[in-house]
Amino acid sequence: VFWNTSYQYLLYADPTERGYYPIFQSLDGEGFLPGSGIIFVTVVHDESYKVESQDDQVTKDQVLAVLRSMFGAENVPEPIAFMYPRWSLEPWSYGSYSNWPPGTTLEMHQNLRANVGRLHFAGEATSAQYFGFLHGAWIEGRTVGEKIAGLIKGTIQTEEVRYDPLHGTTFVDEYDPTNGFILKATFATYGLEQTK
């Protein structure tokens, strides 16, 4: 691959057009699909509607131009495959995705993803780290599928954590797999003590 796979996000700031292919994400890294050579770009709002309305070749040319400006034209080959969904045109979603309002805590989110008896939930909305993104849905689907398989095989017996009552605060040490964080989060506390 032509990008540093130790970085999950690669940012681009177009000099003239705000939101023009600004966030690239590598799936070729630890915890995703190492060795896959997959990179994707996210566009939102007006830019997403513009991209949806143009044909695949125009979009591919634009994405390659951005990547070549970032990494050098000689370093970015033609992709072996290129595709993108047109989310706002999908009748089952029409472009919707979850968005946590200000003040949402990990406890609230964990209650959303916690199973109710034999009923388990998975999707981008249940991903603590990647809500609103396709790979959040993929990761959550894989995680819940593995959990259900373990329950059927009898190799695990645990249910998802459910908080009752809610405490209204998420402490630094709660950003862990129990609360849906599959990758270790690092926070700067600036010398403040975290106490419960």
Disulfide bonds with the S-S distance in Angstrom:
none
